[in-house]
Amino acid sequence: MDDPVVLDSGPLMAVLDRKDPFHHWAAEQLHSLRPPFLTCEAVISECLFLLQDKPGGVATLLSYLREDLVKLAFDLDDHLEAISHLLLKYQDVPMSLTDASLVRMSELHDRSRVFTLDSDFKLYRRHGRQSIPLIYPAR
């Protein structure tokens, strides 16, 4: 089995919005990787909010979930202590709940890479000191 990919909202939005400056890069990455892409409800919530004015965007994202292209693989209640620790540790960045959830997911899926456009993931560490393997555009 391929190593899991933990999906952030940035590349997901870029794939869904053809006008996004990272659309082509994100779409190429998505097509070169093997689904399902693991994510959390915080990512889906962000994307659904941002897609409200994008025709067909909400329906497409919901179809990704129904077809298991994107799979919810995180329960905040089960990891509240770890999330709390991350939020406090990185409050100077500041870290969002979404980012904390994705960092925690990268800890749970040790061989995973985080697919993101967010440069803060270069600062975050999993398991305290390990850099997080990323799928991130060369700028």
N, C-alpha and C positions, 0 to 999 in steps of 0.2 A: 504494500500500500504506500502511496505517495505521502510525503510529509504534509500535515494539514496547513492550510492558509487561513489566518485569522484576518477577517475583512473589516476595515474601518469605513467610515461614512464617506470620506473624500473620494477614494477611487470608485466606490459604488455610485455616488452622485455623478462623477465624471462619465461613467459608462452610460448612465441613464440620460444625461444631458449632452446632446451633440455639440452644443455651443461652449461647453466647458473647455478651457485651454488644455486640460489633460485628457480629453475624451479619447483621442487616438492611442495615446500611450496606455491608458487604463484598459481600453478594449483589447489591445494587443496582449497585455499581460493576462487578462482574464481568459482569453482564448488559448493561451499557452499553458495554463494551469489546469489541474484536474479538480472539478467540484466533488463534493459540496464545499463551499466556502463557509467557514464557521464565523458566526458573529453573535452579537448580543442585542437585547431589546433596545438598549440605549441608541445603538447605531440605527436600527430600524425607525425608532421614534424621530431621530434627527432627520433622517432621509424623508420620511413621510411628510414632515412639516415643510421641508425645503422643496418638495415636489408638488406642493399644492397648486402652483401656477404653471407647472410644466405639463402640457397635454399628454396624457397617456402614461405619465411617469409613475403615478401611484399604482395603476393597474399592472404595469410591468414589474414593479418591485414586488407586489403581492404575488404575481405569477412566479417570480424567482423563488419565493418562499414555498409556495404550493408545490413546485416542481423539485424542491430540495437542491436547487442550484446554490441557494443561500440557506444555511441551516442555523437556527437558534440553538446555541450550545453553551448557554451560561445561565445560571440562576443566582441572582444577586443575593438572595437570602442565604444561600449556602456558603457564600464567600464574603459576607459583610465585614468580618474582622480583617481579612487581608485587604479588602478594598479601603476600609477605614485607614489602615496603616499607609497605603499608597497615597491616598488623598492628603493625609497629614504630612507625609515625607516630601511630597512635591507641591505643597501649597504655594510655594514661591514661584512656580512656573507660570500660572497655576495649572493643575491637572483637573480635567473634567471627569465626571463619572464615566463617560464613554471611554476615555483613555485608560482610566484605572481598570475598567472591566476588561479591556483588550490586553493590557499588561498582565492581568491575572490569568486570562485565557492562555496567553503565551507561556505562563508558568505551568498551567495544567496540561498543555500539549507541548511538551518540552522540545520536540523536533519541529515545531511550527515556525512559520515566518509571518510577520504582520505586514499586510498589504495596506499601505497608507500613503498619504500625501503630507502628513503632519510631521514637521521636523522635530517636534518635541520628543518623538519616539527615539531619536538619537541620544537624548539625555536620559530617558527612563532606563531603569535596570530591572531585570527580573531576578527573582531569587536573591535580591539584595545587591548583587554586583555584576551580574552577567548582562552584557549588551544584548539587545533584542535583535535577532535576525530580521531584516526588513526586505520587503519588495518596495522600493522607493525610487522615484525618478532621478536620473542624473540631471542636475539643473544647469 
